[in-house]
Amino acid sequence: MHNGRPVYIVDGSRSPFLKAAAPGPFAAADLALQAGRPLLARQPFEPDALDEVILGCVGPETDEANIGRIVSLRLGCGESTPAWTVARNCASGMQALDSAATNIAFGRSELVLAGGTESMSHAPVLFSSKFVTWLSDWSRAKTVGRKLAVLSKLKPSSLTPVIGLLKGLKDPVVGLSMGQTTEKIAWNFGITREQMDLFAIRSHDRLAAATDNGHFASELVPIYDTAGNSYTEDNGLRRGSTLEKLAKLQPVFDRPTGMVTAGNSAQITDGCAWLLLASEDAVKKYDLKPRGQLLDSNWAGLDPTQMGLGPVHASTPVLTRHNLGLNDVDYWEINEAFAGQVLGCLAAWESEDYCKTELGLDQPMGTLDQENLNLDGGGISMGHPVGASGARIVLHALTVLERNQWNKAMATLCIGGGQGGAMLVARV
């Protein structure tokens, strides 16, 4: 890191990202297990040589408490290898990487497996508080008369389920869903529905080209369900998307006049991504061949009603510390939570007023070259399993650097609740 020992990214792997169909074939721990096994199997050291395992996950199931430890043990990392779980909403996977890098930079660890996993299709469906109260009364009723009295108070409305995923995608502080915050950003910067839909089309077109050209071969590993079915590719891809088709979709979050639709938003998805981080001592000890170096990272907070601009607030200080402009970085991964959110970030960097009032700059950052942004698609086409995306974009940023023989990349994303995270990596 910029203030400690060098931190190297040795290797990485991820599962295919699968559209959520409740419930999907894989729990979050299953995804992490299957994505991690091939990664560890090709290393020149045994899994128990790891100093720790850190896994990001927003919503593990009730039987996945401290999912990091569960997966670590199932991967064969050994009882003596500590493992833990982190959660920072959409950046949980990136937080795992940052926690691992910090421990390596300051000499607490030498070799760490870190990443993120999420099975959004397994998000819980809950009883309402009214029905829970009724169940409590029912359990305390001991006589037939009392039970009949309690039974008479049961109302059909109490049986209405609470969808855990919808609760999780709404900010409880400001009372807005993530999509509604994007509507606000689009309004503030004059972003149109057509611009959002065109961005979504480009995301799908780029993912299609990347898939056809084998650009994910170095990071994707196949996974298998208990019925023997194999999953080898991201399955959220919609080939042949057009403006005409997307224009028919109705607004989801701000009806009837909003602009954010299912077509220009990230897909609800299941998936996992892992990276293997190492110190210079570990690289020498095991004769490892690093793919990259983690140069810097940064976290930022901002108005929760504009949470989608988190990448601007997180990555700008990194650029400033390293005396870099937007296009001095060879490649950018900005996680596509929503098309309007990514376009809002680009507009914020171009805005003199925003850069002065919100970022404390003397002038606008400028225009980011979109030919070096999300070259192989992103969350709109690939999906956004919230615990995993922060690790995926770092892993894929390295893949793109290697493919194009470029030097530096920034991976950044917005975070529900009004935060942003960013990591600057360099190809080795």
C-alpha positions in Angstrom: 0.0 0.0 0.0 1.0 3.6 -0.3 1.9 3.8 3.4 3.3 0.3 4.2 4.8 -2.8 2.6 3.9 -3.5 -1.0 0.8 -5.6 -1.5 0.7 -7.9 -4.6 -2.3 -9.5 -6.3 -1.1 -13.0 -7.2 -4.2 -14.5 -8.7 -8.0 -14.5 -8.8 -11.1 -16.3 -9.9 -14.8 -15.9 -10.0 -17.9 -17.8 -10.6 -20.3 -17.0 -13.4 -22.8 -14.4 -12.4 -26.2 -15.9 -12.5 -29.6 -14.1 -12.7 -31.4 -14.6 -9.5 -34.4 -17.0 -9.6 -35.6 -17.4 -6.1 -34.2 -19.5 -4.8 -31.2 -20.1 -7.0 -29.2 -23.4 -7.1 -26.4 -22.0 -4.9 -26.2 -20.5 -1.4 -23.5 -17.8 -0.9 -21.2 -20.3 0.8 -21.6 -22.7 -2.1 -20.6 -20.1 -4.6 -17.5 -19.1 -2.6 -16.5 -22.8 -2.3 -16.7 -23.6 -5.9 -15.1 -20.3 -7.1 -12.2 -20.8 -4.5 -11.3 -24.4 -5.0 -9.7 -24.1 -8.5 -7.9 -20.9 -7.4 -6.2 -22.6 -4.5 -5.6 -25.9 -6.4 -3.3 -24.2 -8.9 -1.1 -22.5 -6.2 2.3 -23.9 -5.2 1.3 -23.9 -1.5 -1.2 -25.7 0.5 -4.4 -23.9 1.5 -3.4 -24.0 5.2 -0.4 -21.8 4.3 -2.8 -18.8 4.2 -2.6 -16.4 7.1 -6.3 -15.5 7.0 -9.4 -15.7 4.8 -11.6 -12.6 4.5 -15.0 -12.7 2.7 -17.4 -9.9 2.1 -21.1 -10.7 2.1 -24.1 -8.5 2.7 -26.8 -11.1 3.4 -25.6 -14.5 4.4 -28.3 -17.0 5.2 -29.1 -17.9 8.8 -26.9 -21.0 8.7 -24.0 -19.1 7.3 -23.0 -17.0 10.3 -19.4 -15.8 9.8 -19.6 -17.2 6.3 -15.9 -16.4 5.8 -15.0 -19.0 8.4 -17.4 -21.6 7.0 -16.0 -21.3 3.5 -12.4 -21.3 4.8 -12.9 -24.6 6.6 -14.7 -26.1 3.6 -11.8 -25.0 1.3 -9.4 -26.9 3.5 -7.6 -23.9 4.9 -7.3 -25.6 8.2 -8.6 -24.9 11.7 -5.7 -22.7 12.6 -6.3 -20.2 9.8 -8.5 -17.4 11.1 -11.3 -16.3 8.8 -13.8 -13.5 9.1 -16.6 -11.7 7.3 -17.0 -8.1 6.4 -20.0 -6.1 5.2 -20.0 -2.7 3.5 -23.1 -3.1 1.4 -22.2 -3.0 -2.3 -18.5 -2.8 -1.6 -18.2 -5.7 0.8 -15.9 -7.6 -1.6 -13.7 -4.5 -2.0 -13.7 -4.1 1.8 -12.4 -7.6 2.2 -9.5 -6.8 -0.2 -8.8 -3.6 1.6 -8.7 -5.3 5.0 -6.4 -8.0 3.6 -4.1 -5.4 2.1 -4.0 -3.4 5.3 -2.9 -6.5 7.3 -0.2 -7.3 4.7 1.0 -3.7 4.4 1.5 -3.5 8.2 3.1 -6.9 8.6 0.2 -8.8 10.3 -0.3 -11.2 7.4 1.8 -12.5 4.4 -0.7 -14.4 2.3 -4.5 -13.8 2.3 -7.4 -15.1 0.4 -10.0 -12.3 0.1 -13.2 -11.6 -1.9 -16.9 -11.4 -1.8 -19.9 -13.6 -2.4 -23.7 -13.1 -2.6 -26.7 -15.2 -3.3 -29.4 -12.6 -3.8 -31.9 -15.2 -4.9 -31.7 -16.6 -1.3 -32.6 -13.3 0.3 -35.2 -14.1 3.0 -38.9 -13.7 2.8 -40.0 -12.7 6.3 -43.1 -12.7 8.4 -44.6 -9.3 9.2 -44.2 -7.9 12.7 -48.0 -8.2 13.2 -47.8 -12.0 12.4 -44.8 -12.4 14.7 -46.7 -10.8 17.5 -49.6 -13.1 16.8 -47.4 -16.2 16.8 -46.0 -15.1 20.2 -49.5 -14.8 21.6 -50.4 -18.1 20.1 -47.4 -19.8 21.8 -48.4 -18.4 25.2 -52.0 -19.6 24.9 -52.4 -22.7 27.0 -56.1 -23.3 27.1 -58.6 -24.1 24.2 -60.5 -20.9 25.0 -57.4 -18.8 25.0 -56.3 -20.3 21.7 -59.7 -19.6 20.1 -59.5 -16.0 21.3 -56.0 -15.6 19.8 -57.1 -17.3 16.6 -60.0 -14.9 16.2 -57.5 -12.0 16.0 -55.6 -13.4 13.1 -56.1 -11.1 10.1 -55.2 -12.1 6.5 -53.3 -8.8 6.1 -50.9 -10.1 8.8 -49.8 -12.9 6.5 -48.4 -10.5 3.9 -44.8 -11.4 3.5 -41.9 -9.0 3.9 -39.5 -9.2 1.0 -36.0 -9.0 2.5 -34.3 -8.0 -0.7 -36.6 -5.0 -1.2 -35.9 -3.9 2.4 -32.2 -4.2 1.9 -32.3 -2.1 -1.3 -33.9 0.8 0.5 -32.0 3.3 2.6 -33.8 3.4 6.0 -32.2 6.8 6.9 -33.4 8.8 4.0 -36.3 6.5 3.0 -35.3 6.2 -0.6 -34.5 3.1 -2.7 -31.2 2.9 -4.6 -33.1 3.5 -7.8 -34.8 6.6 -6.4 -31.4 8.1 -5.6 -30.4 7.5 -9.2 -33.5 9.4 -10.3 -32.4 12.3 -8.3 -28.9 12.2 -9.8 -30.3 12.1 -13.3 -32.5 15.0 -12.6 -29.7 17.1 -11.1 -27.4 16.5 -14.1 -30.0 16.5 -16.9 -29.4 12.9 -17.8 -32.1 11.6 -20.2 -33.8 8.3 -20.4 -32.3 7.8 -23.9 -28.8 8.3 -22.6 -29.4 5.7 -19.9 -30.8 3.2 -22.3 -27.9 3.7 -24.7 -25.5 3.1 -21.9 -27.3 -0.1 -21.0 -27.2 -1.3 -24.7 -23.5 -0.7 -24.8 -23.0 -2.7 -21.6 -24.8 -5.7 -23.1 -23.0 -5.3 -26.5 -19.6 -5.2 -24.7 -20.4 -8.2 -22.6 -21.4 -10.1 -25.7 -18.2 -9.3 -27.5 -16.1 -10.1 -24.4 -17.9 -13.4 -24.0 -17.5 -14.4 -27.7 -13.8 -13.4 -27.6 -13.0 -15.3 -24.5 -12.0 -12.3 -22.4 -13.1 -13.9 -19.2 -11.2 -17.1 -19.6 -8.5 -16.3 -17.1 -11.0 -15.4 -14.3 -14.1 -17.5 -14.8 -14.4 -21.0 -13.3 -17.3 -23.3 -14.0 -19.6 -24.3 -11.1 -22.0 -27.2 -10.8 -25.2 -27.7 -8.9 -26.4 -30.8 -7.1 -28.3 -31.9 -10.1 -25.2 -32.0 -12.2 -25.9 -28.9 -14.2 -22.9 -26.8 -15.2 -22.7 -23.0 -15.3 -19.9 -21.6 -17.4 -20.9 -18.1 -18.4 -22.6 -15.0 -17.0 -26.3 -15.5 -18.0 -27.7 -12.0 -17.6 -26.6 -11.1 -21.1 -29.4 -9.8 -23.4 -28.1 -9.9 -27.0 -29.7 -7.6 -29.5 -31.0 -4.9 -27.0 -32.3 -1.9 -28.8 -33.6 1.5 -27.9 -37.0 0.5 -29.2 -37.2 -2.5 -26.9 -35.9 -0.6 -23.8 -38.2 2.3 -24.4 -41.2 0.0 -23.8 -40.1 -0.7 -20.2 -41.9 1.2 -17.5 -40.1 3.1 -14.7 -39.6 1.0 -11.6 -38.9 3.4 -8.9 -40.6 6.7 -9.8 -43.9 6.0 -11.6 -45.1 7.2 -14.0 -42.5 9.8 -14.9 -39.2 8.3 -13.8 -36.4 7.2 -16.1 -34.8 4.3 -14.2 -36.1 0.9 -15.5 -35.2 -2.7 -15.2 -33.4 -2.4 -18.5 -31.0 0.3 -17.4 -30.3 -1.0 -13.9 -28.1 -3.7 -12.6 -29.6 -7.2 -12.5 -30.3 -9.1 -9.2 -27.6 -11.7 -9.3 -25.8 -14.5 -7.5 -22.0 -14.7 -7.7 -18.6 -14.8 -6.1 -15.1 -13.4 -6.8 -11.8 -14.1 -5.0 -8.3 -12.6 -5.1 -5.1 -13.9 -3.6 -3.0 -11.2 -2.0 0.6 -11.5 -0.9 3.5 -9.7 0.6 6.9 -9.5 -1.1 8.2 -12.0 1.4 5.4 -14.5 0.5 6.0 -13.9 -3.2 9.7 -14.9 -2.8 9.0 -17.8 -0.4 6.6 -19.5 -2.8 8.1 -18.2 -6.0 4.7 -16.6 -7.0 4.2 -14.6 -10.1 2.2 -11.5 -9.2 -0.4 -10.2 -11.6 -0.6 -6.8 -10.1 0.1 -4.5 -7.2 -2.5 -2.7 -5.1 -1.2 0.8 -5.0 -3.8 2.7 -3.1 -7.4 2.6 -1.8 -9.9 5.1 -0.5 -13.3 5.3 1.1 -15.6 8.3 1.1 -19.0 9.3 2.5 -21.6 11.6 0.9 -25.2 12.5 1.0 -27.1 9.1 1.0 -29.7 10.6 -1.4 -26.9 10.8 -4.0 -25.1 7.6 -3.1 -24.5 6.8 -6.8 -21.8 9.5 -6.9 -19.7 7.6 -4.4 -17.1 6.7 -7.1 -16.4 10.4 -7.7 -15.8 11.0 -4.0 -13.7 7.9 -3.4 -11.4 7.9 -6.5 -10.7 11.6 -6.8 -8.6 11.7 -3.6 -6.6 8.8 -5.0 -5.9 10.6 -8.2 -4.9 13.7 -6.3 -2.5 11.7 -4.1 -0.8 10.2 -7.1 -0.9 13.4 -9.2 -3.1 11.8 -11.8 -5.8 13.0 -14.1 -8.8 11.0 -15.1 -7.2 9.8 -18.3 -3.8 9.3 -16.8 -5.3 6.0 -15.5 -5.3 3.6 -18.4 -8.5 1.8 -17.5 -11.5 2.3 -15.3 -14.1 -0.1 -13.8 -17.0 1.9 -12.4 -19.6 -0.6 -11.2 -22.8 -0.3 -13.1 -25.4 -0.2 -10.3 -27.5 2.0 -12.6 -26.8 3.6 -16.0 -27.9 6.9 -14.7 -25.5 6.6 -11.7 -22.4 6.0 -13.8 -23.4 8.8 -16.2 -23.9 11.0 -13.2 -20.4 10.3 -12.0 -19.0 11.3 -15.4 -21.1 14.5 -15.4 -20.0 15.3 -11.8 -16.3 15.2 -12.9 -17.2 17.6 -15.8 -19.1 20.0 -13.6 -17.1 23.0 -12.3 -19.7 23.7 -9.7 -19.8 20.1 -8.3 -16.0 19.8 -8.3 -15.7 23.0 -6.4 -18.6 22.7 -3.9 -18.5 18.9 -3.3 -14.9 17.9 -3.9 -13.1 21.1 -2.9 -11.3 21.4 -6.3 -10.3 24.5 -8.1 -11.5 23.3 -11.4 -13.4 20.3 -12.9 -11.6 17.0 -13.2 -12.5 16.8 -16.9 -14.0 14.2 -19.3 -13.3 10.5 -18.8 -12.6 8.7 -22.0 -15.4 6.1 -22.1 -13.4 3.9 -24.5 -11.4 3.0 -21.4 -14.4 2.4 -19.1 -16.0 -0.9 -18.5 -14.7 -2.4 -21.8 -16.3 -5.8 -21.2 -19.7 -4.8 -19.8 -20.7 -4.4 -16.2 -23.5 -4.7 -13.6 -26.2 -3.8 -16.1 -25.4 -6.7 -18.4 -23.5 -9.0 -16.1 -25.3 -8.5 -12.8 -24.4 -7.0 -9.4 -24.2 -9.6 -6.6 -23.7 -7.0 -4.0 -21.2 -8.7 -1.8 -19.1 -9.8 -4.8 -18.9 -6.9 -7.2 -16.2 -4.9 -5.4 -13.8 -7.9 -5.8 -14.9 -8.7 -9.3 -14.1 -5.2 -10.7 -10.6 -5.3 -9.2 -10.0 -8.7 -10.7 -11.3 -7.7 -14.1 -9.4 -4.5 -14.1 -6.2 -6.6 -13.9 -7.4 -8.8 -16.7 -7.9 -5.8 -18.9 -4.5 -4.4 -18.0 -2.9 -7.6 -19.0 -4.8 -8.0 -22.2 -3.9 -4.5 -23.4 -0.4 -4.2 -21.8 -1.6 -1.2 -19.9 -0.2 -0.1 -16.6 -2.7 1.4 -14.1 -6.4 0.9 -13.4 -9.0 2.3 -11.1 -11.8 0.1 -9.7 -14.5 2.0 -8.0 -18.2 1.7 -7.0 -21.0 3.4 -5.2 -22.3 2.0 -1.9 -25.8 2.1 -0.5 -26.1 4.4 2.4 -24.0 7.1 0.8 -20.4 5.9 0.4 -17.9 5.1 -2.3 -14.9 2.9 -2.5 -11.9 3.0 -4.9 -8.8 1.0 -5.5 -5.8 1.9 -7.7 -4.0 -1.2 -9.1 -1.0 -1.6 -11.4 0.0 -4.4 -13.6 3.2 -6.2 -12.6 
